[in-house]
Amino acid sequence: MAQFAREGVRYTAQAFQQMRPARRHVILLATLSELEATLTDAAIGIFGSLVGRAHLRARKRLEQRVAISGSEGRERMVRVAKVLEAITRTARNGEDISAAVQGIASFDVIEADAVIIRRTATPHRDDVLDEIAAEYRAFKRSGPAFLRAFDFRGPASTMALREAMAVLSDLDGDWRKPFPDLPPLDHVERRWRRHVIVAGGIDRTHWEMATYSALANALAAGDIWVPTSRLHRSLDTLLAPAGVQRQAAFTLGDPHAWLDERAEKLDQSLSKVASSLNSGDGALFVGDRLRFPKDTRDDSEDDAGQKFARTCYRMLPATRITDVLSQVARWTGFTQHFGHVSTGLPPTDERAFLATLIAEATNLGMSRMAEVCGAASRRALLRMQTWHMREETFRAALACLTDAIHAEPIAAWFGPGHRASADGQAFYLGGAGEAGGTVNAHYGRDPVVKIYTTITDRYAPLHHTVIAGTAGEAIHALDGILGHDSNANLTALHTDGGGVSDIVFAVMHLLGLDFEPRIPRLSDRRLYAFEPANRYGRLSPLFGRKLNRDLIVSHWPEIAQIIGAMRDRTVTPSLILKKLSAYRQQNSLAAALREVGRIERTLFTLRWFEEPELRRMVTAELNKGEARNSLARAIAFHRLGRFRDRGLENQQIRAAALNLTSAAIILFNCRYLGRAIGELQRRGASVDPAILAQLSPLGWDHINLTGDYVWAENLKLDADGFMPLLTKPLP
């Protein structure tokens, strides 16, 4: 059925007309079934966005009101003081108080001042929900239609919410229908209650908005699910879908033995660091906060590394991106992984396929590529994209190039090959694509999407995914290290602050992997222990509450089920982490995983205190990802580097082509840099291994990425199949 659906979404109406009836009906059934899940997920996503937008607009109105109130506050207080003085003076003199007051301001102005002063003087702080009622119009008609469109299910604990949804569906946004005297209230969160329950009974507007908000949260967390959805199914179905062949049952062993071992290690590590602080060694306190000594860098070594890199790159042959891909395809056969959707056969016209790949990677587009490459028409390029380029073919081809990069002898100097780093890169959207993006204040006022990419310590791109510009990176941190198809045996992952969360720490440790991020403002993070904080001397002000051992033990089997599903690739880590992160604070399963993560994050923090080499290594690995982002930016430069694709699927294809093309350039550079170093050694030059480790295969000055998208008819190759190096005298 999945295969039929993959074909069905690509067929035109004319193609369906030419099929035999039996085949046409089967493919249509499979396609419509897949489309039902896609549209269900899209509708639920739109509903969640509407709820989020309502809260965002309410917050902006609140901020605007507070700003206006602050700017006018002094003027208002001076006016009120004058009014009070006038009342006092005229009352003592027996004069007309009304005339004296109106001589200062009208009664309407004074009344408005009184309302604002009373509101700002109330004991509760300003609340976003004070402004939420104005957003009700967006839900009055669309909300009931959304509720009637799907079969919402949930456990017994969500009964009150589902009853409230039934009431909303019956009311249908019609205020002429009588509102129940006692509507369901158990689903209303505490922060909503003072707005919902008022002196005269129930405020219907706030009750409806509270219900829609609760539904959005429940859908995100998995407390409410829709059977026809792909993403919003029940947690049990996600972790153990019907018809999926399971591997051997995953177990985590005895929770008490694991906790005893971690508690002992945690206590020893904390005591050691506390003793070090008391003796004046290690990290230093500034007030009640820890400050780390800055790591010094050897600039002379950096200069020598840059000089050596320039020498090597000057020897590399100048070439076009078209010929780079052709050579890499000949070395690795990565184009053979792009099987046709129906037949599984690879592309018959390699140049047309590579032109399509370059058009996607460079953001040029099919029409312009067809005009400049001379390899095929626009229709032929679109056919290549439609029938050969999809997620699974890109993943297989990328794994092929990743393995090839790791097999290069020079790559061993870049890293041991078992570490990976992940980082997000923002791409601005233009044209029709602007409607599909979100605005992230960090990147300015234009809508963006982010490509979250995982690379190995040998610079090999491993995995990528397109996420919203405002999406948290932490939930996607594990997708690359757990979802790649290469043979790289990865044991450690590095991220910057955006990829850090306690749940990621927990999952990585329970999978037997090391999570070593660069945590911003680490001195502001709390430490955790099973023992009282005062046991650890000067560290005691840094502790949060004690860890809850019983909570971890009670949810150990459920934690093992989640970890096993991730290990077996039954569920994408980002999907399950998104649901766990969306759980309300009182959800005990998410809280148990956070407790495990706090143990591991505390142990990692103590390592960060004491191991300068760890801090330098993590920074060096993350810098590789930043440097790789520069190469990606150089490749995708057309149309001002802005993606103009509205749909997520097209954006994913563009991101996959960009990642694959960058991997091809990295492999090309590895091979030719290895030959250049061999030539230098043959000519008697001394190559320092420490300098060699600083070399990077990310250079692109010798590759023409812009406009010249043709293939050399008679490419000069030596006996080994390589272009000759440039013979330059040694500097």
KOLTI-909108 format. One line per 10 residues: their letters; for each residue x, y, z of C-alpha. Coordinates in steps of 0.5 Angstrom, whole numbers, plus 500, padded with zeros to 3 digits. Example, Ala and Ser with C-alpha at 12.3 -4.5 7.8 and 13.67 -1.06 7.14 Angstrom:
BEGIN
as = 525:491:516 | 527:498:514;
// end
This chain:
BEGIN
maqfaregvr = 500:500:500 | 506:505:502 | 509:503:495 | 502:505:491 | 501:511:495 | 508:513:493 | 507:512:486 | 500:515:486 | 502:522:489 | 506:523:483;
ytaqafqqmr = 501:520:477 | 498:526:473 | 490:525:472 | 492:523:465 | 496:517:467 | 490:515:472 | 486:515:466 | 491:510:462 | 491:505:467 | 487:499:468;
parrhvilla = 481:500:472 | 483:495:478 | 490:498:478 | 487:505:478 | 482:503:484 | 488:500:488 | 493:506:487 | 487:511:488 | 485:508:495 | 492:507:497;
tlseleatlt = 494:515:495 | 487:517:499 | 489:513:505 | 496:517:505 | 492:523:504 | 488:523:509 | 493:522:514 | 497:528:511 | 491:532:511 | 489:530:518;
daaigifgsl = 496:532:521 | 496:539:517 | 489:540:520 | 492:539:527 | 498:543:526 | 494:549:523 | 489:548:529 | 495:548:534 | 498:554:530 | 492:558:531;
vgrahlrark = 492:557:539 | 499:559:539 | 498:565:535 | 492:567:539 | 497:567:545 | 502:571:542 | 497:576:540 | 495:577:547 | 502:577:549 | 503:583:544;
rleqrvaisg = 497:587:546 | 499:586:554 | 506:588:552 | 503:594:549 | 499:596:554 | 504:595:559 | 509:599:555 | 503:605:554 | 502:604:562 | 509:605:564;
segrermvrv = 510:611:559 | 504:615:561 | 504:613:568 | 508:619:571 | 503:624:567 | 498:620:570 | 500:620:577 | 502:627:577 | 495:629:574 | 492:625:580;
akvleaitrt = 496:628:585 | 493:635:582 | 486:633:583 | 487:631:590 | 490:637:591 | 485:641:588 | 479:637:592 | 483:638:599 | 484:646:597 | 477:647:595;
arngedisaa = 474:643:601 | 478:647:606 | 476:654:602 | 468:651:601 | 469:652:594 | 466:648:588 | 470:642:588 | 467:639:581 | 469:646:578 | 476:645:581;
vqgiasfdvi = 477:638:579 | 474:639:571 | 479:645:571 | 485:640:571 | 482:634:567 | 475:632:565 | 471:626:569 | 472:621:563 | 480:622:563 | 480:622:571;
eadaviirrt = 475:615:571 | 480:612:566 | 486:614:570 | 482:610:576 | 481:604:572 | 488:603:570 | 491:605:577 | 486:600:580 | 488:595:575 | 496:596:576;
atphrddvld = 495:595:583 | 491:589:584 | 495:583:587 | 496:579:581 | 501:580:576 | 499:582:569 | 496:576:565 | 496:574:558 | 489:571:559 | 486:578:560;
eiaaeyrafk = 487:580:553 | 485:573:550 | 478:574:549 | 479:578:543 | 482:572:539 | 475:568:540 | 473:570:533 | 478:566:530 | 475:560:533 | 468:561:533;
rsgpaflraf = 466:558:527 | 473:554:525 | 473:551:532 | 467:547:532 | 468:545:525 | 475:542:527 | 472:538:533 | 467:535:528 | 472:533:523 | 476:528:527;
dfrgpastma = 475:522:532 | 478:525:538 | 480:519:543 | 484:519:550 | 484:516:556 | 479:516:562 | 483:522:565 | 481:526:559 | 474:525:560 | 472:532:562;
lreamavlsd = 476:535:556 | 472:531:551 | 466:532:554 | 467:540:554 | 469:538:546 | 462:535:545 | 459:541:548 | 463:546:544 | 461:542:538 | 453:542:539;
ldgdwrkpfp = 454:550:541 | 457:550:534 | 459:558:535 | 452:560:536 | 451:564:542 | 443:564:541 | 443:556:543 | 443:556:551 | 450:555:554 | 449:549:560;
dlppldhver = 449:552:567 | 454:547:569 | 459:546:563 | 465:541:564 | 470:545:568 | 475:539:570 | 480:540:564 | 480:548:565 | 487:549:568 | 489:553:574;
rwrrhvivag = 491:560:570 | 485:560:567 | 480:559:572 | 479:566:575 | 477:568:568 | 472:562:567 | 469:562:573 | 466:569:575 | 461:572:579 | 455:571:575;
gidrthwema = 457:564:573 | 461:562:567 | 464:567:562 | 463:563:556 | 468:566:551 | 474:564:556 | 471:557:557 | 471:556:550 | 478:559:549 | 480:555:555;
tysalanala = 478:548:552 | 481:550:545 | 488:551:549 | 487:545:553 | 486:541:547 | 492:544:543 | 496:542:549 | 493:535:549 | 494:533:542 | 501:536:542;
agdiwvptsr = 503:531:548 | 499:525:546 | 494:525:551 | 489:526:546 | 490:523:539 | 486:521:532 | 487:514:529 | 487:517:522 | 493:521:524 | 500:519:522;
lhrsldtlla = 503:524:528 | 498:525:533 | 497:517:534 | 497:514:541 | 503:514:545 | 502:506:545 | 501:506:538 | 507:510:536 | 512:506:540 | 509:499:538;
pagvqrqaaf = 505:500:531 | 501:494:529 | 505:490:523 | 512:492:525 | 517:486:526 | 520:488:533 | 527:486:535 | 529:483:541 | 526:486:547 | 530:492:550;
tlgdphawld = 531:492:557 | 535:497:562 | 536:492:567 | 535:493:575 | 533:500:576 | 535:499:583 | 542:497:581 | 543:503:576 | 541:508:581 | 546:505:586;
eraekldqsl = 551:506:581 | 549:513:579 | 548:515:586 | 555:513:588 | 558:516:582 | 554:523:583 | 556:523:590 | 564:522:589 | 564:527:583 | 560:532:587;
skvasslnsg = 565:531:593 | 571:531:589 | 569:538:586 | 567:541:592 | 574:539:595 | 577:542:589 | 573:549:590 | 575:549:598 | 582:548:596 | 582:554:591;
dgalfvgdrl = 583:550:585 | 579:548:579 | 573:553:577 | 573:560:581 | 567:563:584 | 565:570:583 | 560:572:588 | 555:566:588 | 556:564:581 | 562:559:578;
rfpkdtrdds = 566:562:572 | 571:558:568 | 578:560:566 | 578:562:559 | 582:557:555 | 588:560:551 | 590:558:544 | 596:558:540 | 596:563:535 | 602:561:532;
eddagqkfar = 600:554:531 | 593:556:527 | 597:561:523 | 602:555:521 | 595:551:519 | 592:556:515 | 599:557:511 | 599:549:510 | 592:549:508 | 593:554:503;
tcyrmlpatr = 599:551:500 | 595:544:499 | 589:548:496 | 593:551:491 | 595:545:488 | 588:542:487 | 586:543:480 | 580:548:478 | 574:545:476 | 566:546:475;
itdvlsqvar = 561:543:480 | 559:539:474 | 565:535:474 | 566:534:481 | 559:531:481 | 561:526:475 | 568:524:478 | 564:523:485 | 559:519:482 | 564:515:478;
wtgftqhfgh = 568:513:485 | 562:511:489 | 556:510:484 | 552:514:489 | 547:516:483 | 545:508:483 | 541:509:490 | 536:514:486 | 531:508:484 | 525:510:480;
vstglpptde = 519:510:484 | 515:504:480 | 521:500:477 | 527:501:482 | 532:503:476 | 537:508:477 | 537:514:472 | 538:512:465 | 541:519:464 | 546:521:469;
raflatliae = 548:528:466 | 540:530:467 | 540:527:474 | 546:531:476 | 543:537:473 | 537:536:477 | 541:535:483 | 545:541:482 | 539:545:481 | 536:543:487;
atnlgmsrma = 542:544:491 | 544:551:488 | 537:554:489 | 537:555:482 | 531:552:480 | 529:547:474 | 527:552:469 | 534:556:469 | 538:550:470 | 535:547:463;
evcgaasrra = 536:554:460 | 544:554:462 | 546:546:462 | 544:544:455 | 543:537:458 | 536:536:458 | 529:540:458 | 525:543:464 | 520:537:463 | 526:532:463;
llrmqtwhmr = 529:535:469 | 522:535:473 | 521:528:471 | 528:526:475 | 526:530:481 | 519:527:481 | 521:520:480 | 528:519:483 | 529:524:488 | 525:522:495;
eetfraalac = 527:522:502 | 529:514:502 | 534:515:496 | 537:521:498 | 538:518:505 | 542:512:502 | 546:516:497 | 548:520:503 | 550:514:507 | 554:512:501;
ltdaihaepi = 558:518:501 | 559:518:508 | 562:511:508 | 567:514:502 | 569:520:506 | 570:516:512 | 574:511:508 | 579:516:506 | 586:516:509 | 586:523:510;
aawfgpghra = 580:523:514 | 583:519:520 | 587:526:521 | 580:530:522 | 578:526:528 | 577:518:530 | 570:517:526 | 566:516:532 | 564:523:534 | 558:527:531;
sadgqafylg = 556:534:532 | 549:537:530 | 547:545:528 | 542:549:525 | 542:553:519 | 537:558:518 | 535:560:510 | 531:566:509 | 524:564:505 | 522:568:499;
gageaggtvn = 516:569:494 | 511:564:495 | 515:560:500 | 514:566:505 | 507:564:507 | 510:557:510 | 516:560:514 | 516:563:521 | 519:569:524 | 525:568:529;
ahygrdpvvk = 527:575:532 | 534:572:532 | 535:572:525 | 531:579:523 | 524:580:521 | 524:576:515 | 521:568:515 | 526:563:516 | 526:555:516 | 532:552:519;
iyttitdrya = 536:546:516 | 538:542:522 | 544:538:520 | 549:532:523 | 556:531:521 | 561:527:523 | 568:529:526 | 571:527:519 | 566:532:516 | 562:527:513;
plhhtviagt = 554:530:513 | 550:524:516 | 543:527:517 | 539:533:516 | 532:535:517 | 528:542:515 | 525:545:522 | 521:551:523 | 525:557:524 | 522:558:531;
ageaihaldg = 522:550:533 | 527:548:538 | 533:544:536 | 533:539:542 | 528:535:540 | 531:534:533 | 538:533:536 | 538:525:536 | 535:524:529 | 542:524:526;
ilghdsnanl = 546:520:530 | 540:515:531 | 537:515:524 | 543:515:519 | 544:509:514 | 552:509:514 | 556:505:517 | 559:510:522 | 559:507:529 | 558:513:533;
talhtdgggv = 558:514:540 | 558:521:542 | 554:527:540 | 556:535:541 | 551:540:540 | 550:548:542 | 545:550:547 | 539:550:542 | 540:542:542 | 540:541:550;
sdivfavmhl = 535:538:554 | 535:534:560 | 531:528:556 | 536:528:551 | 541:527:556 | 537:521:559 | 536:518:552 | 543:518:550 | 546:515:556 | 541:510:556;
lgldfeprip = 542:508:549 | 550:507:551 | 552:514:548 | 555:520:550 | 552:527:550 | 557:532:550 | 554:539:549 | 556:546:549 | 551:549:554 | 551:557:555;
rlsdrrlyaf = 551:560:561 | 553:553:565 | 554:557:571 | 547:559:572 | 544:551:571 | 542:547:577 | 546:541:580 | 542:535:582 | 544:530:587 | 540:524:592;
epanrygrls = 544:527:598 | 542:534:601 | 546:540:598 | 549:542:604 | 554:536:604 | 557:539:598 | 560:545:601 | 561:551:597 | 557:548:591 | 550:548:595;
plfgrklnrd = 548:554:593 | 548:551:586 | 543:545:587 | 536:544:586 | 531:540:589 | 533:533:591 | 533:527:586 | 526:523:586 | 529:516:586 | 522:513:587;
livshwpeia = 519:516:581 | 525:513:576 | 523:506:579 | 516:507:578 | 517:509:570 | 523:504:569 | 519:499:564 | 516:505:560 | 522:509:560 | 525:502:557;
qiigamrdrt = 520:502:552 | 521:509:549 | 529:507:549 | 527:501:545 | 523:504:540 | 528:509:539 | 534:504:538 | 529:500:533 | 527:506:529 | 520:504:531;
vtpslilkkl = 519:512:532 | 523:518:530 | 526:521:536 | 524:528:535 | 517:525:534 | 517:522:541 | 521:527:544 | 516:533:542 | 511:529:545 | 515:528:552;
sayrqqnsla = 517:536:552 | 510:538:551 | 507:534:557 | 505:538:562 | 509:539:568 | 505:534:572 | 506:528:567 | 510:523:571 | 513:519:565 | 516:526:562;
aalrevgrie = 518:528:569 | 522:521:571 | 526:522:564 | 528:529:566 | 530:526:573 | 535:521:569 | 537:527:565 | 539:531:571 | 543:526:574 | 547:525:567;
rtlftlrwfe = 547:533:566 | 550:534:573 | 555:529:572 | 557:532:565 | 557:539:568 | 562:536:573 | 567:534:568 | 566:541:564 | 569:544:571 | 575:539:571;
epelrrmvta = 577:538:564 | 579:543:560 | 581:538:554 | 573:537:554 | 571:544:553 | 577:545:547 | 574:538:544 | 567:540:544 | 568:547:541 | 573:544:536;
elnkgearns = 567:539:534 | 562:545:534 | 566:549:529 | 567:544:524 | 559:544:523 | 559:552:523 | 565:551:518 | 560:546:514 | 555:551:514 | 559:556:510;
laraiafhrl = 560:551:505 | 552:550:504 | 551:557:504 | 556:558:498 | 553:552:494 | 545:555:495 | 547:562:493 | 542:563:487 | 536:567:488 | 539:571:494;
grfrdrglen = 540:564:498 | 532:564:499 | 528:558:499 | 522:560:495 | 518:553:496 | 512:553:500 | 511:546:501 | 515:542:507 | 516:536:502 | 520:541:497;
qqiraaalnl = 524:544:502 | 526:537:504 | 528:535:497 | 532:542:497 | 536:541:503 | 537:534:502 | 540:536:495 | 544:541:498 | 547:536:504 | 549:531:498;
tsaaiilfnc = 552:536:494 | 556:538:500 | 558:531:502 | 561:530:494 | 565:536:495 | 568:534:501 | 570:527:498 | 573:530:492 | 577:535:497 | 579:529:501;
rylgraigel = 582:525:495 | 585:531:492 | 588:533:498 | 591:527:500 | 594:527:493 | 597:534:494 | 600:532:501 | 603:526:498 | 606:530:492 | 609:535:498;
qrrgasvdpa = 612:529:501 | 615:526:495 | 618:533:494 | 621:533:500 | 617:537:504 | 616:535:512 | 609:535:514 | 607:536:521 | 602:531:524 | 599:536:528;
ilaqlsplgw = 598:541:523 | 595:536:518 | 590:535:523 | 588:542:522 | 587:541:515 | 579:542:513 | 576:539:506 | 571:544:506 | 575:549:501 | 571:551:495;
dhinltgdyv = 575:556:491 | 578:552:486 | 571:549:484 | 566:554:480 | 559:554:483 | 556:559:479 | 553:559:473 | 558:554:469 | 553:548:469 | 556:544:463;
waenlkldad = 560:538:463 | 567:538:460 | 567:533:454 | 575:531:454 | 576:532:461 | 584:530:462 | 585:525:467 | 591:521:469 | 592:513:469 | 589:513:476;
gfmplltkpl = 583:517:473 | 585:523:477 | 585:530:474 | 593:533:475 | 595:537:480 | 597:544:479 | 605:544:480 | 607:550:484 | 613:551:487 | 614:550:495;
p = 613:557:498;
// end
